[in-house]
Amino acid sequence: MASATYHHGNLRQALLDHGVELARAGGPDAVVLRDVQRLAGVSNSAAYRHYADRRALLAAVKAQVMAQIGAAMAAALDAVPAAAPRRDRALARFRATGQAYIDFALAEPGLFHTAFLPDGTDPTEESVPADRHPFQILRGCIDELVSARMLAEDRRDGFDEAAWAAVHGAATLFLDGPLGMTRPDRQQLITGRLLDAIGAGLD
C-alpha cells in the first residue's frame, strides 16, 4: 500500500524524506534505494522513475541535509540581536555560524557524515538554495566582517575556506577523532576557544 504522500503526487519527496531518515539513523551506508521504496510502499519501477539508482538518491539526500545544516546556521543568525553595535553584531553572527555548524554535527552525526561523504556525489551550490548553503551563509557573514572593518579586504582571500576548515575539522575530531571521547561540556569549551581564536585574529 503506497504512502499518503504518494497518493498526493509527492512520491519523489516521500522517497527523499525516507532517505534522510535512514541517513539520520545509520549514516550514508543506510541510504539504500530498495529500503527507501519499501518504506514508501511503492514498487521498484515507481521509485526508479524518480531516482535512477542509489547514487542519484544519495546525491539528493546530501543536498537536503546540506540545506538542513544551512537552516540551522540561519536560525542561529536570526537569534543575534539586531540592535547590537555593527562590529559586535558582525562578529556575533560569524561566531553563530560556526557554533551552529558544530552543534548540528554533534546532534546529527548520521546526517553530517552523509552530507560530506567523499564519493563524488557532493551537492553543488546550485542544488542547494544559496540562502541555505552553509558555505554561502558563512561567506555572507565574512562579507559583514569586511563591511564592518573587522577584516581587511586584502586578508579576505582564503579566509572563507580557512574558517570553514576550522569548524569542519573540529566537528570531525569530535565525531570521528580523539576528541570523540571528550565530555559534551568540554567539546563546547573547545568550540568556544576555537571561535575565540578565529575572532582574535580578525583585527
Backbone bond lengths (Angstrom), bond angles and torsions (degrees), N, CA, C in turn:
res aa  C-N    CA-C-N  psi(-1)  N-CA   C-N-CA  omega(-1)  CA-C   N-CA-C  phi
1 M - - - 1.469 - - 1.521 108.83 -
2 A 1.310 118.10 122.27 1.456 121.05 -177.52 1.514 111.02 -70.06
3 S 1.331 114.58 155.30 1.468 119.40 -179.14 1.514 110.68 -70.49
4 A 1.351 115.08 163.67 1.462 120.41 -179.48 1.518 110.91 -62.20
5 T 1.341 116.38 -35.01 1.458 118.47 -179.50 1.524 110.82 -65.23
6 Y 1.332 116.71 -32.99 1.456 120.12 178.03 1.525 110.07 -64.65
7 H 1.322 116.99 -43.72 1.459 120.67 -179.39 1.522 111.97 -64.03
8 H 1.315 116.80 -23.59 1.454 120.03 177.79 1.535 111.61 -90.79
9 G 1.328 116.57 8.76 1.450 119.34 176.17 1.510 114.91 83.71
10 N 1.331 118.54 15.29 1.455 121.92 -177.48 1.528 111.53 -111.76
11 L 1.313 117.17 39.91 1.459 119.05 -176.36 1.519 111.43 -61.99
12 R 1.318 117.35 -41.37 1.465 119.24 179.82 1.524 110.81 -56.39
13 Q 1.332 116.88 -46.32 1.460 120.54 -179.77 1.524 110.95 -67.83
14 A 1.326 116.84 -37.40 1.463 120.16 178.65 1.525 110.83 -62.44
15 L 1.319 116.19 -43.47 1.463 120.49 177.85 1.525 110.35 -62.72
16 L 1.326 115.87 -42.05 1.460 120.22 179.49 1.525 111.24 -64.54
17 D 1.323 116.51 -43.27 1.469 120.18 179.14 1.527 111.20 -60.36
18 H 1.323 116.27 -41.96 1.463 119.48 177.84 1.531 110.71 -65.42
19 G 1.323 116.21 -37.63 1.458 119.80 177.73 1.522 111.97 -63.06
20 V 1.326 116.34 -39.87 1.462 120.72 178.10 1.528 110.78 -65.14
21 E 1.317 116.66 -41.24 1.461 119.76 179.57 1.530 111.67 -65.86
22 L 1.328 116.61 -37.83 1.457 119.42 175.82 1.528 110.74 -64.40
23 A 1.334 116.21 -40.41 1.461 120.36 177.66 1.520 110.72 -64.09
24 R 1.307 116.90 -40.01 1.466 120.60 178.90 1.523 111.07 -60.06
25 A 1.315 116.32 -41.37 1.457 120.59 -176.28 1.523 112.85 -79.92
26 G 1.337 117.41 -35.07 1.461 118.43 -171.61 1.507 116.31 -135.60
27 G 1.336 117.87 9.50 1.452 119.33 -179.52 1.517 112.48 76.31
28 P 1.334 117.44 -171.57 1.470 120.57 -173.77 1.521 114.42 -62.94
29 D 1.331 117.70 -31.70 1.466 119.38 -179.24 1.525 112.48 -64.46
30 A 1.327 116.34 -22.18 1.469 120.53 -178.42 1.524 112.75 -81.38
31 V 1.319 117.47 -10.55 1.466 120.85 -178.32 1.522 108.43 -84.18
32 V 1.322 115.07 94.01 1.466 122.65 -177.13 1.523 108.16 -122.05
33 L 1.320 116.58 130.86 1.462 121.06 -173.32 1.523 111.89 -60.12
34 R 1.315 118.07 -41.56 1.464 119.10 -177.64 1.530 111.29 -66.06
35 D 1.335 117.08 -32.94 1.467 119.29 177.29 1.521 111.11 -71.24
36 V 1.322 116.33 -36.55 1.460 120.71 178.63 1.518 110.58 -65.82
37 Q 1.327 117.42 -44.92 1.470 118.98 -179.30 1.522 110.77 -68.82
38 R 1.336 116.85 -32.01 1.468 119.19 176.78 1.533 110.68 -66.20
39 L 1.324 116.80 -42.97 1.465 120.40 179.06 1.530 111.19 -64.66
40 A 1.333 115.90 -34.55 1.466 119.59 178.87 1.519 111.91 -77.70
41 G 1.333 116.69 -15.29 1.456 120.14 178.67 1.506 113.90 74.45
42 V 1.344 116.53 35.46 1.461 120.07 -179.43 1.526 109.43 -127.73
43 S 1.299 116.16 167.79 1.451 121.77 -179.32 1.524 110.74 -77.14
44 N 1.338 113.84 164.49 1.457 118.52 176.02 1.522 111.65 -58.39
45 S 1.310 116.26 -43.13 1.462 119.64 -177.06 1.519 111.77 -63.66
46 A 1.327 116.60 -36.64 1.463 119.81 178.26 1.518 110.51 -65.93
47 A 1.331 116.83 -41.89 1.468 120.79 179.76 1.521 110.89 -66.72
48 Y 1.335 116.46 -39.94 1.462 120.42 -176.59 1.526 112.45 -67.92
49 R 1.314 117.25 -19.74 1.462 118.87 176.15 1.524 111.12 -66.74
50 H 1.329 116.97 -23.30 1.470 121.06 -179.11 1.523 112.60 -104.11
51 Y 1.320 117.00 -35.82 1.461 121.42 178.37 1.523 107.97 -133.19
52 A 1.323 115.93 110.35 1.463 120.88 -171.90 1.523 112.79 -64.85
53 D 1.336 116.06 -29.15 1.465 119.85 -179.90 1.528 109.12 -159.95
54 R 1.319 115.70 179.00 1.464 120.44 -178.46 1.528 111.21 -61.03
55 R 1.309 116.94 -36.62 1.464 120.64 -179.50 1.526 110.87 -59.11
56 A 1.325 117.00 -43.02 1.455 120.92 179.70 1.527 110.77 -66.12
57 L 1.321 116.57 -42.39 1.462 120.15 178.30 1.522 110.62 -64.13
58 L 1.314 116.98 -44.62 1.460 120.57 -178.32 1.522 111.37 -63.91
59 A 1.310 117.38 -38.92 1.462 120.44 177.18 1.526 110.82 -61.02
60 A 1.342 116.92 -41.38 1.462 120.87 178.81 1.522 111.05 -67.25
61 V 1.329 116.69 -40.56 1.460 120.22 178.19 1.525 110.38 -63.12
62 K 1.323 116.51 -43.40 1.458 120.40 -179.94 1.531 111.15 -61.28
63 A 1.326 117.11 -42.45 1.460 120.41 178.41 1.524 110.98 -63.91
64 Q 1.339 116.02 -40.71 1.464 120.36 179.28 1.527 110.76 -63.38
65 V 1.326 116.73 -43.14 1.460 120.38 -179.86 1.527 110.57 -68.02
66 M 1.325 117.32 -39.77 1.461 119.92 177.55 1.522 110.16 -58.26
67 A 1.324 116.48 -39.96 1.458 120.22 177.92 1.529 111.13 -66.92
68 Q 1.322 117.35 -32.79 1.467 120.32 176.58 1.529 110.70 -66.77
69 I 1.323 116.95 -40.62 1.464 119.85 175.67 1.524 109.26 -60.70
70 G 1.320 116.07 -44.91 1.460 120.30 178.45 1.514 112.42 -61.79
71 A 1.324 116.69 -38.24 1.465 119.80 178.96 1.524 110.51 -64.78
72 A 1.334 117.27 -38.64 1.461 120.36 177.43 1.525 110.59 -64.80
73 M 1.318 116.66 -39.39 1.463 120.56 177.89 1.525 110.73 -66.28
74 A 1.345 116.42 -41.69 1.457 120.56 179.71 1.530 111.25 -63.60
75 A 1.331 116.42 -39.30 1.461 120.08 178.11 1.527 110.78 -64.00
76 A 1.333 116.65 -38.12 1.464 120.25 177.57 1.520 110.84 -65.38
77 L 1.321 116.85 -37.21 1.466 120.45 177.38 1.518 111.06 -65.09
78 D 1.325 116.34 -40.92 1.464 120.67 -179.59 1.522 112.05 -63.37
79 A 1.339 116.10 -24.44 1.460 120.01 -178.47 1.527 112.88 -80.21
80 V 1.323 117.78 -10.82 1.466 120.77 178.95 1.526 108.60 -76.02
81 P 1.329 118.53 126.69 1.469 120.96 -177.14 1.525 112.28 -56.97
82 A 1.302 115.72 130.77 1.469 120.36 -178.97 1.514 111.94 -72.66
83 A 1.332 117.17 -21.80 1.462 120.75 -175.35 1.523 113.11 -83.83
84 A 1.311 118.18 -3.40 1.454 120.90 -178.35 1.532 110.22 -65.83
85 P 1.340 117.67 151.29 1.463 120.10 174.81 1.523 111.26 -53.51
86 R 1.309 116.73 149.62 1.461 121.65 -170.66 1.527 112.89 -54.72
87 R 1.330 117.16 -48.27 1.457 119.98 -177.73 1.531 110.83 -66.47
88 D 1.327 115.32 -42.87 1.464 119.23 179.43 1.519 111.04 -63.05
89 R 1.322 116.08 -39.96 1.464 120.07 -178.44 1.527 110.69 -68.64
90 A 1.316 116.69 -41.24 1.464 119.57 179.36 1.526 110.73 -61.29
91 L 1.324 116.60 -42.86 1.460 119.80 179.79 1.532 110.80 -68.42
92 A 1.339 116.07 -40.70 1.469 119.96 179.84 1.520 111.05 -63.53
93 R 1.316 117.76 -38.75 1.458 120.79 179.40 1.534 111.01 -69.39
94 F 1.320 116.30 -38.54 1.458 120.26 176.89 1.527 110.50 -62.36
95 R 1.324 116.81 -45.49 1.462 120.81 178.51 1.527 110.63 -63.74
96 A 1.327 116.69 -39.02 1.463 120.69 -177.13 1.524 111.52 -61.58
97 T 1.336 116.61 -36.31 1.467 118.53 179.20 1.527 110.94 -64.50
98 G 1.326 116.02 -43.65 1.462 119.75 -179.77 1.514 112.55 -66.24
99 Q 1.335 115.70 -41.69 1.459 119.66 179.54 1.530 110.52 -64.03
100 A 1.323 116.69 -43.99 1.464 120.68 -178.82 1.527 111.31 -65.16
101 Y 1.316 116.24 -37.23 1.464 121.14 179.55 1.526 110.54 -61.86
102 I 1.330 116.49 -48.83 1.461 120.65 -179.91 1.517 110.72 -69.32
103 D 1.318 117.66 -39.07 1.471 120.45 178.22 1.525 110.87 -59.81
104 F 1.331 116.47 -41.41 1.466 119.60 178.97 1.526 109.94 -62.69
105 A 1.315 117.18 -45.40 1.462 120.70 -179.30 1.520 111.24 -58.34
106 L 1.326 117.17 -42.84 1.457 120.82 -178.13 1.527 111.88 -71.26
107 A 1.334 116.28 -34.73 1.463 120.18 -178.54 1.527 112.31 -79.70
108 E 1.334 116.98 -30.20 1.463 121.62 -174.67 1.532 110.62 -131.84
109 P 1.318 117.67 66.20 1.475 118.74 -177.01 1.520 113.63 -61.14
110 G 1.329 117.79 -37.24 1.453 119.75 179.06 1.512 112.16 -61.86
111 L 1.326 116.60 -43.69 1.461 120.80 178.93 1.528 110.98 -68.24
112 F 1.318 116.73 -42.53 1.462 120.74 -178.30 1.526 110.32 -62.51
113 H 1.325 116.91 -45.24 1.462 119.81 177.58 1.533 111.06 -60.79
114 T 1.311 116.19 -38.02 1.466 120.22 -179.52 1.526 110.89 -66.85
115 A 1.314 116.72 -43.68 1.467 120.71 -177.28 1.516 111.92 -58.87
116 F 1.321 116.84 -34.81 1.465 119.93 -173.78 1.523 113.34 -113.45
117 L 1.330 116.26 25.22 1.456 120.41 176.37 1.537 109.04 -64.08
118 P 1.341 118.35 120.58 1.471 120.71 -177.58 1.525 111.63 -83.11
119 D 1.333 115.44 74.24 1.466 118.97 -176.67 1.514 112.89 -123.56
120 G 1.307 116.86 12.98 1.458 119.43 179.80 1.510 114.39 85.52
121 T 1.348 118.31 1.86 1.459 120.56 178.62 1.526 110.73 -109.45
122 D 1.325 116.73 21.98 1.464 119.41 -179.59 1.521 109.97 -56.95
123 P 1.329 117.06 133.26 1.464 118.96 179.64 1.523 110.80 -66.70
124 T 1.301 116.30 136.71 1.454 119.80 176.35 1.517 109.36 -79.02
125 E 1.301 115.90 165.81 1.459 119.42 179.14 1.527 110.70 -63.06
126 E 1.342 116.88 -25.30 1.459 119.77 179.78 1.533 111.75 -72.89
127 S 1.329 118.17 -22.68 1.454 120.58 -176.72 1.524 112.36 -87.45
128 V 1.317 116.75 -9.15 1.461 122.01 177.96 1.523 107.20 -120.98
129 P 1.329 118.78 128.66 1.474 119.40 179.10 1.527 110.91 -53.29
130 A 1.323 116.71 139.47 1.464 120.62 -176.02 1.523 112.30 -56.98
131 D 1.349 116.59 -34.43 1.456 118.49 -178.84 1.523 113.00 -79.15
132 R 1.341 116.48 1.28 1.460 121.36 176.94 1.527 111.64 -127.39
133 H 1.308 116.80 6.81 1.460 119.18 178.24 1.535 108.39 -87.55
134 P 1.332 118.53 120.75 1.468 120.21 -175.05 1.528 113.94 -52.60
135 F 1.328 116.97 -43.17 1.461 118.63 -177.67 1.519 111.27 -68.77
136 Q 1.327 117.26 -37.41 1.465 119.85 178.69 1.532 111.05 -67.93
137 I 1.328 116.82 -36.20 1.465 119.99 176.24 1.524 109.86 -64.30
138 L 1.330 116.00 -44.51 1.465 120.15 177.11 1.521 110.90 -59.87
139 R 1.319 117.25 -44.72 1.469 120.83 179.21 1.521 111.14 -59.46
140 G 1.326 116.41 -38.89 1.460 119.33 178.50 1.520 111.69 -63.38
141 C 1.320 116.69 -39.06 1.466 120.16 178.66 1.524 111.18 -67.60
142 I 1.328 116.46 -36.08 1.461 119.34 178.34 1.523 110.38 -71.70
143 D 1.330 117.17 -33.20 1.467 119.99 171.67 1.532 109.88 -56.91
144 E 1.337 116.27 -41.11 1.462 120.56 179.59 1.528 110.94 -65.78
145 L 1.327 117.54 -36.99 1.466 120.67 177.31 1.533 110.69 -63.39
146 V 1.329 116.39 -40.97 1.461 120.12 178.36 1.525 110.05 -66.91
147 S 1.332 115.86 -44.33 1.459 120.14 -179.51 1.527 111.72 -62.47
148 A 1.339 116.18 -35.46 1.473 120.77 179.64 1.525 111.78 -83.24
149 R 1.322 116.67 3.34 1.472 123.50 178.93 1.531 112.36 61.99
150 M 1.324 114.35 35.83 1.462 119.80 172.74 1.521 111.07 -97.06
151 L 1.311 116.17 -18.08 1.456 122.07 177.30 1.523 107.40 -133.84
152 A 1.325 115.82 122.32 1.460 120.03 -179.40 1.521 110.34 -66.76
153 E 1.309 115.51 141.74 1.464 121.05 -178.52 1.522 111.24 -57.16
154 D 1.338 117.38 -36.42 1.463 119.07 -177.77 1.523 112.78 -75.05
155 R 1.333 117.64 -4.49 1.470 121.50 175.24 1.527 111.79 -104.74
156 R 1.310 115.39 3.08 1.465 119.85 -174.39 1.526 112.19 -71.10
157 D 1.322 117.25 -39.61 1.452 119.69 -174.43 1.525 110.69 -59.04
158 G 1.327 116.15 121.56 1.452 121.74 179.64 1.510 115.08 88.10
159 F 1.336 117.06 -12.18 1.463 119.54 -178.04 1.526 111.32 -67.74
160 D 1.336 116.18 -38.84 1.469 120.44 179.37 1.527 110.76 -57.49
161 E 1.336 115.01 -50.58 1.459 119.92 -178.47 1.530 111.83 -66.27
162 A 1.344 116.31 -37.52 1.459 119.61 179.92 1.524 111.31 -64.96
163 A 1.327 116.55 -41.58 1.466 120.47 179.42 1.522 110.54 -65.16
164 W 1.337 116.64 -42.00 1.469 120.57 178.28 1.531 110.12 -63.52
165 A 1.337 115.35 -43.31 1.464 119.54 -179.73 1.532 110.99 -61.15
166 A 1.321 116.78 -37.13 1.466 120.30 -178.35 1.525 111.59 -64.80
167 V 1.331 116.91 -49.95 1.469 118.45 -176.97 1.526 110.72 -73.92
168 H 1.327 117.19 -34.74 1.462 118.93 178.46 1.525 110.12 -67.84
169 G 1.309 116.28 -38.71 1.454 119.63 177.54 1.517 112.10 -63.15
170 A 1.333 116.29 -41.26 1.465 119.82 177.57 1.522 110.49 -63.45
171 A 1.326 116.30 -45.21 1.467 120.01 179.49 1.525 110.82 -59.37
172 T 1.321 116.91 -41.74 1.462 121.31 -179.55 1.518 111.54 -66.12
173 L 1.318 117.07 -39.65 1.466 120.67 177.24 1.523 111.07 -64.85
174 F 1.329 116.08 -37.83 1.474 119.50 178.83 1.532 111.14 -68.03
175 L 1.330 116.12 -38.47 1.465 119.71 -175.37 1.524 113.14 -84.15
176 D 1.324 116.92 -42.12 1.463 120.43 -169.31 1.526 114.48 -124.52
177 G 1.320 117.35 -5.04 1.448 120.02 -174.79 1.515 113.38 -111.86
178 P 1.316 117.10 -165.29 1.459 121.67 -176.78 1.512 114.55 -64.67
179 L 1.328 117.67 -19.86 1.461 119.59 178.33 1.531 112.06 -81.14
180 G 1.321 116.81 -0.64 1.463 120.12 178.89 1.512 113.14 -66.09
181 M 1.312 117.38 -21.88 1.458 121.14 179.88 1.523 112.15 -89.63
182 T 1.330 115.71 -1.21 1.460 120.57 -178.47 1.524 110.40 -75.23
183 R 1.324 116.28 141.77 1.464 120.51 178.38 1.525 110.61 -61.00
184 P 1.350 117.31 149.07 1.470 120.09 -179.96 1.526 113.63 -54.77
185 D 1.336 117.96 -39.72 1.458 118.87 -179.18 1.528 111.10 -65.98
186 R 1.324 116.44 -33.65 1.465 119.18 178.07 1.529 111.05 -75.09
187 Q 1.314 117.22 -33.73 1.462 119.49 174.40 1.522 110.30 -59.98
188 Q 1.328 116.34 -40.33 1.461 119.80 177.47 1.527 111.14 -66.27
189 L 1.327 116.87 -38.13 1.458 120.60 176.98 1.520 110.62 -62.08
190 I 1.324 116.38 -45.36 1.466 121.00 179.72 1.531 110.35 -63.12
191 T 1.326 115.83 -41.65 1.467 119.61 177.35 1.519 110.89 -60.01
192 G 1.327 116.39 -43.87 1.458 120.43 178.28 1.513 112.13 -61.47
193 R 1.326 116.41 -41.53 1.467 120.43 178.55 1.529 111.00 -63.80
194 L 1.335 115.80 -40.79 1.468 119.87 177.95 1.519 110.89 -60.89
195 L 1.322 116.65 -47.79 1.462 120.34 -178.73 1.528 111.19 -67.21
196 D 1.322 116.37 -34.59 1.474 120.10 174.57 1.519 110.43 -60.64
197 A 1.330 115.91 -45.28 1.464 120.46 -176.84 1.527 110.97 -64.11
198 I 1.322 116.72 -40.88 1.465 119.88 178.37 1.531 109.38 -64.96
199 G 1.338 115.92 -44.94 1.459 119.66 -179.87 1.515 112.76 -63.02
200 A 1.339 116.91 -38.18 1.452 120.80 -178.46 1.523 111.82 -67.29
201 G 1.314 116.26 -23.41 1.456 119.82 -179.44 1.521 114.11 -86.97
202 L 1.320 117.10 3.12 1.457 119.88 -176.96 1.520 112.92 -75.94
203 D 1.326 115.84 -42.76 1.479 119.20 -173.00 1.533 112.20 -72.16
